[in-house]
Amino acid sequence: MSAAPEPRPLLIFLNEVAGGRKLLAAVRERAAEVPFVAVAAPQNQPAVGQLIDSGELRDAARARVEVTMSILSEYGIESVGEVMDPEPSLALDDAVRAHEPGEVLLSCAAGTRFGFTRKDLVVWAEGHFEPDVTVTHIPVRIEDDSVSWEVNHTLVVATKTVAAPDLVSRLKERAAGHPHRYTIICPRSEAVSETEIVRDLAATLAELYRADIDATGQPMSPDPFHAVQNAIAHYRIDEVLISTFAGETSRWLEGDLIGRVREITDKQVEHLEVGRPAAAVAAAVAGGGES
């Protein structure tokens, strides 16, 4: 009687997007049966956000990987991650060669194409790797999102406040009253390190997933208006929610971000002012600043 085959790793491949609740559910179903989980992303243009150069493309891919790894860690699943070649087919081929997975969870929008011949990425991957490696497409809806009475799609813009309890509570309350999907974008800020943004965004996404709420998100280019503008162009949204701390000077407000966003969309644009975290208040008081 032949021995059972050795379990092989699980590879998560994030093409242009940072996954979501369905991807997390698929990983959790498989995590106990695999020796390790690997997360990889090509250095290509993310689905939303304004990017300028190749350096930012790499940062965006790294953010997709780190946010996903942080969410998995919130659920007790440790993983390894890496950023790959900009060409998705080469990146996926390299990741499969490096990790020798038994299955690839391919997180991308339906109909994602690549190369000069515009091949379908999912179809190419299935033909290239199966039957030795199972390819499972975890679709992420982008252009196919539609405004409907059944689900509200809200674009959330938050950086310093992305993990603020007031914001998380508001998102959960909205979803409890009417089904919501959230896309959270976090324009980078000199006042907050990317490590903190990734940590806080992942914590918020994990909390929403625990409440069975669909959401995705990632850090974006520093210009908040361009990030929102690009997101509105890519997503069919019902509303925009911009979050800042109450009683605090904000570059976003100084630059009239809310007014500028209202000029480019006919959807509702809401400004949510949230309370500052207790730790930030204590630090400000200890330093002699305003609370």
C-alpha positions in Angstrom: 0.0 0.0 0.0 1.5 3.3 -1.1 2.0 6.1 1.4 -0.3 9.1 1.2 1.3 12.0 -0.7 2.9 14.7 1.4 0.8 17.8 1.9 1.8 20.7 -0.2 1.7 24.5 0.5 -1.2 26.7 -0.4 -0.4 29.7 -2.6 -2.4 32.9 -2.5 -1.9 35.0 -5.6 -3.1 38.6 -5.5 -3.5 40.2 -8.9 -4.3 43.9 -8.6 -6.5 43.4 -5.5 -6.1 42.5 -1.8 -8.6 39.7 -1.7 -11.5 39.8 0.7 -13.9 37.8 2.9 -14.3 34.9 0.3 -10.5 34.6 0.0 -10.2 34.5 3.8 -12.9 31.8 4.1 -11.1 29.7 1.4 -7.8 29.9 3.3 -9.3 29.1 6.6 -10.9 26.0 5.1 -7.5 24.7 3.9 -5.0 26.1 6.5 -5.0 23.0 8.8 -4.3 20.7 5.9 -1.2 22.5 4.4 2.4 22.8 5.7 2.4 26.6 5.1 0.6 29.4 3.3 2.4 31.7 0.9 1.1 35.1 -0.4 2.4 36.6 -3.6 1.5 39.6 -5.7 2.9 41.0 -9.0 4.1 44.6 -9.2 1.2 45.7 -11.3 -1.3 48.5 -11.1 -3.8 48.0 -8.3 -7.5 48.0 -9.0 -7.9 51.4 -7.4 -5.6 54.3 -6.4 -3.4 56.8 -8.2 0.1 55.5 -8.8 3.0 57.4 -10.4 6.1 55.2 -10.9 7.5 51.7 -10.6 8.6 52.4 -7.0 5.0 53.0 -6.1 3.9 49.9 -8.0 6.2 47.8 -5.8 4.9 49.5 -2.7 1.3 48.8 -3.7 2.1 45.1 -4.4 3.9 44.9 -1.0 0.9 46.5 0.7 -1.5 43.9 -0.8 0.7 41.1 0.5 1.2 42.6 3.9 -2.5 43.5 4.5 -3.4 39.9 3.5 -0.8 38.4 5.8 -1.9 40.6 8.6 -5.5 39.6 8.2 -4.5 35.9 8.2 -2.5 36.5 11.3 -5.7 38.0 13.0 -7.2 34.5 12.4 -4.2 32.6 13.7 -2.8 31.7 10.3 0.9 32.5 9.8 2.2 33.0 6.2 5.2 34.0 4.2 4.9 36.7 1.4 6.8 38.1 -1.5 6.5 40.6 -4.3 7.0 39.3 -7.8 7.6 40.3 -11.4 5.2 43.0 -12.8 3.9 40.5 -15.5 1.2 38.5 -13.8 1.8 35.2 -15.7 5.6 35.3 -15.1 5.0 36.2 -11.4 2.5 33.4 -10.9 4.8 30.9 -12.7 7.8 32.0 -10.5 5.7 31.7 -7.3 4.5 28.2 -8.2 8.1 27.1 -9.0 9.3 28.6 -5.7 6.7 27.2 -3.4 5.5 24.0 -5.2 1.9 24.4 -4.0 -0.9 21.9 -4.3 -3.4 24.6 -4.9 -3.3 28.3 -6.0 -6.1 30.6 -4.8 -6.1 33.2 -7.6 -7.6 36.4 -6.3 -8.4 38.7 -9.3 -11.4 40.3 -11.0 -13.4 38.2 -13.4 -12.1 38.5 -16.9 -8.6 39.7 -15.9 -6.4 39.7 -18.9 -2.6 40.1 -19.5 0.0 40.5 -22.2 -0.2 41.8 -25.7 -2.6 39.0 -26.7 -4.9 39.8 -23.8 -5.1 36.3 -22.5 -7.5 35.5 -19.7 -5.4 35.0 -16.6 -7.6 32.4 -15.0 -7.9 30.3 -18.2 -4.2 30.6 -18.8 -3.4 29.5 -15.2 -5.7 26.5 -15.4 -4.2 25.3 -18.7 -0.6 25.9 -17.5 -0.7 24.4 -14.0 -3.5 21.8 -13.8 -3.8 18.9 -13.1 -0.6 19.0 -11.0 -1.6 22.2 -9.3 -5.3 23.0 -8.6 -6.2 26.6 -9.6 -9.2 28.1 -7.7 -10.4 31.4 -8.8 -11.6 33.7 -6.0 -13.4 36.4 -8.0 -13.3 40.0 -6.8 -16.0 42.2 -8.2 -14.9 45.5 -9.6 -16.4 46.8 -12.8 -19.2 44.2 -12.3 -20.3 45.9 -9.1 -23.7 47.5 -9.7 -25.7 49.9 -7.7 -28.7 48.1 -6.4 -31.3 48.2 -3.6 -29.9 44.9 -2.3 -26.4 46.0 -1.4 -24.8 49.4 -0.8 -21.3 49.7 -2.0 -19.5 52.4 0.1 -16.1 53.8 -0.6 -14.4 54.5 2.7 -11.5 57.0 2.8 -9.5 56.8 6.0 -5.8 56.7 7.1 -5.2 57.8 10.7 -8.7 56.8 11.6 -9.0 53.5 9.8 -9.0 51.5 13.0 -10.9 54.0 15.1 -13.6 52.3 17.1 -16.1 55.0 16.1 -15.5 54.3 12.4 -15.6 50.5 12.8 -18.8 50.7 14.8 -20.4 53.0 12.1 -19.5 50.5 9.4 -21.0 47.6 11.3 -24.1 49.5 12.2 -24.7 50.5 8.5 -24.3 46.9 7.4 -26.7 45.7 10.2 -29.4 48.0 8.9 -28.9 47.3 5.2 -26.4 45.0 3.5 -23.2 46.8 2.6 -19.9 46.2 0.9 -16.9 48.4 1.8 -13.9 49.4 -0.2 -11.4 51.1 2.1 -8.6 53.2 0.7 -5.9 54.6 2.9 -3.9 57.4 1.3 -0.3 57.3 2.6 0.6 60.0 5.1 3.9 61.3 6.5 2.3 61.3 10.0 1.6 57.5 9.9 4.0 54.8 8.9 3.0 52.3 6.3 3.5 49.5 8.9 0.8 51.2 11.1 -1.5 51.7 8.2 -1.2 48.0 7.2 -1.8 46.9 10.8 -4.8 49.1 11.4 -6.4 48.4 8.0 -6.0 44.6 8.5 -7.5 44.9 12.0 -10.5 46.7 10.6 -11.0 44.3 7.7 -10.7 41.3 10.1 -13.3 42.8 12.4 -15.7 43.3 9.5 -15.2 39.8 8.3 -16.0 38.5 11.8 -19.4 40.3 11.3 -19.8 38.6 7.9 -19.4 41.9 6.1 -17.8 42.1 2.7 -14.9 44.5 2.5 -11.5 45.0 0.9 -8.9 47.7 1.0 -5.2 48.8 0.8 -2.9 51.7 1.3 -2.9 54.1 -1.6 -0.9 57.0 -3.2 -0.5 60.0 -0.8 -2.8 62.3 -2.7 -6.2 61.6 -1.3 -8.2 63.3 -4.0 -6.5 61.4 -6.8 -7.0 58.1 -4.9 -10.7 58.9 -4.5 -11.0 60.0 -8.1 -9.4 56.8 -9.4 -11.5 54.7 -7.1 -14.7 56.3 -8.3 -13.6 55.7 -11.9 -13.1 52.0 -11.2 -16.0 51.2 -8.9 -19.7 51.6 -9.2 -20.3 53.0 -5.7 -23.4 54.2 -3.9 -21.7 56.6 -1.5 -18.4 57.9 -0.2 -17.5 58.1 3.5 -14.5 60.2 4.4 -13.2 59.8 8.0 -11.1 62.2 10.0 -10.5 62.8 13.8 -12.8 65.3 15.4 -11.3 68.5 16.7 -8.0 68.1 14.9 -6.4 70.0 12.0 -6.5 67.9 8.9 -4.7 68.4 5.6 -7.7 66.7 3.9 -10.1 69.3 5.3 -7.7 72.2 4.7 -7.5 71.1 1.1 -11.3 70.9 0.9 -11.2 67.2 0.1 -14.9 66.7 0.8 -16.0 69.6 -1.4 -13.7 68.5 -4.2 -15.0 64.9 -4.1 -18.6 66.2 -4.1 -17.8 68.0 -7.4 -16.8 64.8 -9.2 -19.7 62.5 -8.1 -23.4 62.7 -7.8 -23.3 60.1 -5.0 -23.7 61.0 -1.3 -20.4 62.1 0.3 -20.4 61.9 4.1 -17.8 63.3 6.5 -17.4 61.2 9.6 -15.5 62.8 12.5 -14.4 60.2 15.0 -13.0 60.5 18.5 -9.3 60.2 19.1 -8.1 56.9 20.6 -7.5 56.9 24.3 -3.8 56.2 23.7 -3.4 59.2 21.4 -5.2 61.4 24.0 -2.9 60.2 26.8 0.2 60.8 24.7 -0.9 64.3 23.8 -1.6 65.1 27.4 1.7 63.7 28.6 3.5 65.8 25.9 1.7 68.9 26.9 -0.4 69.0 23.8 -4.2 69.4 23.3 -6.3 66.4 23.9 
